[in-house]
Amino acid sequence: MRIGYKLAAEAFGPKELVRQAAAAEQAGFDFVEISDHFHPWLDNQGHSPFAWTVLGTIAAKTERIGLATGVTCPTVRYHPAIIAQAAATLALVSDGRFTLGVGAGERLNEHVVGPGFPETVPGRHERLREALEIIRLLWRGGYQSYEGKHLTLADARVFDLPDELPPIAVAASGKESAELAGELGDGLFATEPKAHVVSHYTAAGGDGPRYAEVPMAWAEDPHTAAQAALETSRWALTGWKVMSELPNPVNFAAASATVREEDVLGKFACGNDVNRYVEVAQPFVDAGFDHLVMQNAGPDPDGFLEFFQRELGKRIRSLTPG
């Protein structure tokens, strides 16, 4: 079992994210994972720095901790050639500690460049497949071209390639995306404890690491923790079909206006009872995930890191499928 710390790029500025990553390394986490957004989910979160600059700085400020995007959409806001170059560079400056997490994206971040976010899920998957093919093609070295239904590449070369290419973990929430991850990815990324997603991934040939984000909110008492999560992270209870479609933070504020504290308490591990954290994490282990990302929405990041180092880490590492 590998344990990661989620860097909430929507809730903190770039220097604070770098500080938290270094502190997570000291606390014993195996890797940090950062979201790659243009907008926050909610305006009151107040941040959304450029993930790749933050990751490069973290690589320079740390020694052993792994780095990952969770996740990058390489089809609209970025062209996959740019992501192929960025990931290769980050793998080099981090001495091989980087994992490229990719997904089909959300309208929240991708609509900002003008052409628009694809309207259908199959269309998004088609673009993601082409993007992965382009990234793999460029990582072979030499000048490459590609002509797809949606994406093209014209006589391009990534000059600085690491000896060992970074693994690619593909985000999935259902059968089609899980099969895509198994076919073209080196790992799986998910946000829900769905065993069928893992089984579709493995049936399609996937045999790599399986990442999942576990919702948590640390504070000295459950009410304080749940209120903090309600203020900044209630969007997480709207469901993926909503999360992928809304264009701006104001829309997420409206869509999550009816979320209550008891809803947060039902999904998040809130407070300081380690048994509740284990209870929330166990279904992810049962579903087949082996890289668990601690996604703390509580008001005190340092308190959570100390809690992890003191007692949570060893309990999570000891979990086995039920």
C-alpha positions as CSV (number, residue, x, y, z in Angstrom):
1,M,0.0,0.0,0.0
2,R,1.3,3.4,-1.0
3,I,-0.1,6.6,0.6
4,G,-0.4,10.0,-1.0
5,Y,-1.2,13.5,0.1
6,K,-3.6,15.6,-2.0
7,L,-2.3,19.1,-2.6
8,A,-5.5,21.1,-2.8
9,A,-4.5,23.6,-5.5
10,E,-7.9,25.3,-5.4
11,A,-7.5,26.1,-1.7
12,F,-3.9,27.2,-1.3
13,G,-1.4,29.4,-3.1
14,P,1.7,28.0,-4.8
15,K,4.2,28.7,-2.0
16,E,1.9,27.1,0.5
17,L,1.5,24.0,-1.7
18,V,5.3,23.7,-1.9
19,R,5.5,24.0,1.9
20,Q,2.9,21.3,2.4
21,A,4.6,18.9,0.0
22,A,7.9,19.2,1.9
23,A,6.0,18.7,5.1
24,A,4.2,15.6,3.7
25,E,7.6,14.2,2.8
26,Q,8.7,14.7,6.4
27,A,5.5,13.1,7.7
28,G,6.1,9.9,5.8
29,F,3.9,10.1,2.7
30,D,5.0,8.2,-0.3
31,F,3.8,10.8,-2.9
32,V,1.9,14.0,-3.4
33,E,-0.8,14.5,-6.0
34,I,-1.9,17.9,-7.3
35,S,-5.0,18.9,-9.2
36,D,-4.4,20.6,-12.5
37,H,-7.1,23.3,-12.7
38,F,-7.6,26.7,-14.3
39,H,-10.5,27.6,-11.9
40,P,-11.2,26.5,-8.3
41,W,-14.4,24.6,-7.8
42,L,-15.8,27.4,-5.6
43,D,-14.9,31.1,-5.6
44,N,-14.3,31.0,-1.8
45,Q,-11.5,28.5,-2.2
46,G,-9.7,31.4,-3.8
47,H,-6.8,29.8,-5.6
48,S,-5.7,27.8,-8.7
49,P,-2.0,28.2,-9.5
50,F,-0.3,26.5,-12.5
51,A,0.3,22.9,-11.3
52,W,3.4,22.3,-13.4
53,T,5.3,25.2,-12.0
54,V,4.4,24.1,-8.5
55,L,5.5,20.5,-9.2
56,G,8.8,21.7,-10.6
57,T,9.4,23.7,-7.4
58,I,8.4,20.7,-5.2
59,A,10.9,18.5,-7.1
60,A,13.7,21.0,-6.3
61,K,12.6,21.3,-2.6
62,T,12.2,17.5,-1.8
63,E,14.3,14.4,-2.1
64,R,12.3,11.2,-2.2
65,I,8.6,11.9,-2.3
66,G,6.8,11.0,-5.5
67,L,4.9,13.6,-7.6
68,A,1.7,13.2,-9.6
69,T,-0.9,15.2,-11.4
70,G,-4.4,14.2,-10.4
71,V,-5.4,14.8,-13.1
72,T,-4.4,16.6,-16.3
73,C,-6.6,16.9,-19.3
74,P,-4.3,16.7,-22.4
75,T,-6.9,17.5,-25.0
76,V,-8.4,21.0,-24.9
77,R,-6.6,23.6,-22.6
78,Y,-3.3,21.7,-23.4
79,H,-2.2,20.0,-26.6
80,P,-0.9,16.5,-25.8
81,A,2.5,17.5,-27.3
82,I,2.9,20.1,-24.5
83,I,2.0,17.5,-21.9
84,A,4.5,15.0,-23.4
85,Q,7.2,17.7,-23.1
86,A,6.2,18.9,-19.7
87,A,6.0,15.4,-18.2
88,A,9.3,14.3,-19.7
89,T,11.0,17.5,-18.2
90,L,9.4,16.9,-14.8
91,A,10.6,13.3,-14.8
92,L,14.1,14.5,-15.5
93,V,14.2,17.3,-12.8
94,S,12.6,15.0,-10.2
95,D,15.0,12.1,-10.9
96,G,12.2,9.8,-12.0
97,R,9.7,10.6,-9.3
98,F,6.8,11.8,-11.5
99,T,3.6,10.0,-12.5
100,L,1.4,11.6,-15.2
101,G,-2.2,11.4,-14.2
102,V,-4.6,12.2,-17.1
103,G,-8.3,12.3,-17.6
104,A,-11.0,13.4,-20.0
105,G,-11.4,16.7,-18.2
106,E,-14.1,19.0,-16.8
107,R,-15.8,21.9,-18.5
108,L,-14.8,24.1,-15.5
109,N,-11.2,24.2,-16.7
110,E,-11.3,23.4,-20.4
111,H,-13.9,25.8,-21.7
112,V,-11.7,28.8,-21.0
113,V,-9.6,28.6,-24.1
114,G,-12.5,29.2,-26.5
115,P,-13.1,26.2,-28.7
116,G,-15.4,24.6,-26.1
117,F,-15.5,21.4,-24.2
118,P,-16.7,18.3,-26.1
119,E,-20.4,17.8,-25.4
120,T,-20.5,14.0,-25.3
121,V,-18.6,11.5,-23.1
122,P,-17.6,9.3,-26.1
123,G,-16.2,12.4,-27.8
124,R,-14.1,13.1,-24.8
125,H,-12.8,9.5,-24.6
126,E,-11.9,9.7,-28.3
127,R,-9.9,12.8,-27.7
128,L,-8.2,11.2,-24.7
129,R,-7.3,8.1,-26.7
130,E,-5.7,10.3,-29.4
131,A,-3.9,12.4,-26.8
132,L,-2.4,9.3,-25.2
133,E,-1.3,8.0,-28.6
134,I,0.4,11.3,-29.4
135,I,2.2,11.3,-26.0
136,R,3.4,7.8,-26.5
137,L,4.5,8.6,-30.0
138,L,6.6,11.6,-28.9
139,W,8.2,9.6,-26.1
140,R,9.6,7.2,-28.7
141,G,12.0,10.0,-29.7
142,G,12.7,11.6,-33.1
143,Y,10.4,13.7,-35.2
144,Q,6.8,12.5,-35.2
145,S,3.5,13.4,-36.9
146,Y,-0.1,12.2,-36.2
147,E,-3.4,12.8,-37.9
148,G,-6.4,11.9,-35.8
149,K,-10.1,12.6,-35.9
150,H,-9.7,15.4,-33.3
151,L,-6.0,16.0,-32.8
152,T,-3.0,16.4,-35.0
153,L,0.8,16.6,-34.6
154,A,3.1,18.1,-37.2
155,D,6.7,17.1,-37.3
156,A,7.4,17.5,-33.6
157,R,10.1,16.1,-31.3
158,V,10.6,16.1,-27.6
159,F,14.4,16.5,-27.3
160,D,14.8,15.9,-23.5
161,L,13.5,12.4,-22.7
162,P,14.4,10.5,-19.5
163,D,15.9,7.1,-19.7
164,E,12.8,5.8,-17.9
165,L,9.6,7.4,-19.1
166,P,7.1,8.5,-16.5
167,P,4.1,6.1,-15.9
168,I,0.7,7.4,-17.1
169,A,-2.3,6.8,-14.8
170,V,-5.6,7.2,-16.5
171,A,-8.7,8.4,-14.7
172,A,-11.8,6.3,-15.0
173,S,-15.3,6.3,-13.6
174,G,-17.0,3.6,-15.7
175,K,-16.4,0.7,-18.1
176,E,-15.2,2.6,-21.2
177,S,-12.7,4.8,-19.4
178,A,-11.4,1.9,-17.3
179,E,-10.8,-0.1,-20.5
180,L,-9.0,2.8,-22.0
181,A,-6.8,2.9,-18.9
182,G,-6.1,-0.8,-19.2
183,E,-5.2,-0.5,-22.8
184,L,-3.2,2.7,-23.0
185,G,-2.2,3.5,-19.4
186,D,0.3,2.3,-16.9
187,G,-2.1,2.8,-14.0
188,L,-5.7,3.6,-13.0
189,F,-7.0,6.7,-11.2
190,A,-10.4,7.1,-9.6
191,T,-12.3,9.0,-7.0
192,E,-14.9,6.4,-5.9
193,P,-14.5,2.9,-4.4
194,K,-16.0,1.1,-7.4
195,A,-14.7,-2.5,-7.7
196,H,-16.1,-2.8,-11.2
197,V,-13.9,0.0,-12.5
198,V,-10.9,-1.9,-11.2
199,S,-12.1,-5.2,-12.8
200,H,-12.7,-3.5,-16.2
201,Y,-9.2,-2.0,-16.0
202,T,-7.6,-5.4,-15.2
203,A,-9.7,-7.2,-17.8
204,A,-8.4,-4.8,-20.4
205,G,-4.8,-5.7,-19.5
206,G,-4.1,-3.2,-16.8
207,D,-1.7,-4.4,-14.2
208,G,-0.3,-1.2,-12.8
209,P,-0.9,0.9,-9.7
210,R,-4.5,1.9,-8.9
211,Y,-4.9,5.3,-7.4
212,A,-8.0,6.6,-5.4
213,E,-8.8,9.7,-3.5
214,V,-10.2,9.2,0.0
215,P,-12.3,12.1,1.4
216,M,-11.2,13.4,4.8
217,A,-11.5,16.5,6.9
218,W,-9.2,16.7,10.0
219,A,-10.0,18.8,13.0
220,E,-10.2,18.2,16.8
221,D,-13.9,17.6,16.5
222,P,-16.2,16.3,13.7
223,H,-18.4,19.5,13.6
224,T,-15.4,21.8,12.9
225,A,-14.1,19.5,10.3
226,A,-17.4,19.0,8.5
227,Q,-18.1,22.8,8.5
228,A,-14.7,23.4,6.8
229,A,-15.4,20.7,4.2
230,L,-18.9,22.1,3.7
231,E,-17.5,25.6,3.0
232,T,-14.8,24.5,0.5
233,S,-15.5,21.0,-0.7
234,R,-19.2,20.5,-0.8
235,W,-18.9,20.3,-4.6
236,A,-17.5,16.8,-4.1
237,L,-20.9,15.5,-3.2
238,T,-22.5,16.6,-6.5
239,G,-21.4,13.5,-8.4
240,W,-19.1,13.2,-11.4
241,K,-21.8,13.9,-14.0
242,V,-22.3,17.3,-12.5
243,M,-18.6,17.9,-11.7
244,S,-17.6,17.3,-15.4
245,E,-20.3,19.6,-16.9
246,L,-20.5,22.9,-15.0
247,P,-18.5,25.8,-16.4
248,N,-17.7,28.1,-13.5
249,P,-17.4,28.2,-9.7
250,V,-20.7,30.1,-9.4
251,N,-22.4,27.1,-11.0
252,F,-20.9,24.7,-8.4
253,A,-22.0,27.0,-5.6
254,A,-25.6,26.8,-6.9
255,A,-25.5,23.1,-7.5
256,S,-24.2,22.4,-4.0
257,A,-26.3,24.9,-2.1
258,T,-28.5,22.1,-0.6
259,V,-25.6,20.0,0.7
260,R,-25.8,19.7,4.5
261,E,-23.3,19.0,7.3
262,E,-24.8,15.5,7.7
263,D,-24.2,14.8,4.0
264,V,-20.5,15.7,4.5
265,L,-20.3,13.5,7.6
266,G,-21.7,10.6,5.7
267,K,-19.0,10.8,3.0
268,F,-16.0,12.3,4.7
269,A,-13.9,11.1,7.6
270,C,-14.3,14.1,9.9
271,G,-12.7,14.9,13.2
272,N,-9.8,13.1,15.0
273,D,-11.1,9.5,15.4
274,V,-8.7,7.3,13.5
275,N,-11.3,4.5,13.4
276,R,-13.6,6.7,11.3
277,Y,-10.7,7.3,8.8
278,V,-10.1,3.6,8.5
279,E,-13.8,3.0,8.0
280,V,-13.9,5.5,5.1
281,A,-10.7,4.1,3.5
282,Q,-11.5,0.4,3.7
283,P,-14.0,0.3,0.8
284,F,-11.3,1.7,-1.5
285,V,-9.0,-1.1,-0.4
286,D,-11.8,-3.7,-0.8
287,A,-12.4,-2.4,-4.4
288,G,-8.8,-3.1,-5.3
289,F,-7.0,0.3,-5.0
290,D,-3.5,0.2,-3.7
291,H,-2.4,3.8,-3.9
292,L,-4.7,5.8,-1.5
293,V,-4.6,9.6,-1.6
294,M,-5.5,11.4,1.6
295,Q,-7.7,14.3,0.5
296,N,-7.9,16.5,3.6
297,A,-10.6,19.2,3.4
298,G,-10.1,20.2,7.1
299,P,-9.1,23.7,8.3
300,D,-5.6,22.7,9.6
301,P,-3.2,21.0,7.1
302,D,-0.4,20.8,9.7
303,G,-2.7,19.2,12.2
304,F,-3.7,16.6,9.7
305,L,0.0,15.9,8.7
306,E,0.8,15.4,12.4
307,F,-2.2,13.1,12.8
308,F,-1.1,11.1,9.8
309,Q,2.5,10.7,11.2
310,R,1.3,9.9,14.7
311,E,-1.3,7.3,14.1
312,L,-3.2,7.4,10.8
313,G,-0.4,6.3,8.5
314,K,0.3,3.0,10.1
315,R,-3.4,2.2,10.3
316,I,-4.0,2.9,6.6
317,R,-0.9,1.0,5.5
318,S,-2.1,-2.1,7.4
319,L,-5.4,-2.3,5.5
320,T,-6.1,-5.4,3.4
321,P,-9.1,-6.3,1.3
322,G,-12.0,-7.6,3.4
